[in-house]
Amino acid sequence: MKKFACLIAVMFLSLAVAGVSAGEDSKKNRGADLFKQNCSACHPDGGNIVNPQKTLHKKDRDENNIKKPADIVAKMRNPGPGMTRFDKETIPDKDAKAIAEYILKTFR
């Protein structure tokens, strides 16, 4: 009986870990999907077709003091000339944060 209980416990733990991993993959993919839908037309491969000095790559982000997800979300909400403004109705905060995290992880 103890072996059966241990087996059940291991199965539940395995499923829980798999669920966490799937959730992380889903979150990562969500940021990528949202980026493709909303940003990639002007920022292909992290570039910038409007202002080539302001790419999404780390070097340019650092030069423009964009270092954390909140900085990217702030820029999305209140961009400079040439960039489309993405308000909370267009891209909710949760989605904007997913995009920002994707940018920081992807364009180094």
Beta strands, then each sheet from edge to edge (+ up, - down):
end
